[in-house]
Amino acid sequence: MTYVMSDIHGEYQKYLCMLDKIEFSDDDTLFVLGDIIDRGEEPVKILTDMSMRPNVYPIYGNHELMASVVLHQLLVEITDKNVDIQLDADIMRALMVWQENGGETTLTGFKRLSADEREALLEYIDEFSLYETVEVGERTFVLVHSGLGNFSEGKKLSEYTPDELAFMRHDYERRYFDDENVFIVAGHTPTPLLSGKKEIFFSENNICIDCGATFGGRLACLRLDDMAEFYV
């Protein structure tokens, strides 16, 4: 079976409960559409668990992109000789923005790791993809974090920028593809903002699966084989 979830945001216990609920096994595949980290208390535990599962495929969210820039600079040895390079104004601004968006829990978790563990997790984050396309039965699913920003017909997925795929809000009232069997699955925008409900939102072949797990909502998971919905 093929599953997708998104915007776990450090909610490690909800993540584990979801894996139990769907009875996730080595024969299944799980795509996680970004924003695994930040806000919640245990983001590094989720990353570590995912990194040990070869059948879990992570996609960049805006939070992973923000964190990666900062962590590569902060988690090196800072000395008198390199401090001006490692902690320049751009990095300090990036750190401030990241921290304002819930990055403290992730940074704290990384600090607790050994140097080798930090390096391994950073290498894992560096291997995230910006998008995936999955065919399940007769349906094709375009998997991204935030949506298809600056969409235009004929524009290849490989031509989209990280900002367009991970930061820009998706228009859930727009039909992006004429083919009725092509669906866009994204997170980033909590569904209570779209429908007022803490459940997966469907509109115009768009599917939003961020049900606000870290904002008093629920962690959602969608099984693409039969569109079954799961909540924790």
Salt bridges, closest charged atoms under 4 A:
ASP7 OD2 - HIS9 NE2 3.76
ASP35 OD2 - HIS9 NE2 3.44
ASP35 OD2 - HIS63 NE2 3.99
ASP35 OD2 - HIS145 NE2 3.20
ASP38 OD2 - HIS63 ND1 2.68
GLU42 OE2 - LYS45 NZ 2.95
ASP49 OD2 - ARG53 NE 2.58
ASP90 OD1 - ARG93 NH2 2.31
ASP126 OD1 - HIS72 NE2 3.06
GLU164 OE2 - LYS155 NZ 3.20
ASP226 OD2 - ARG223 NH2 2.76
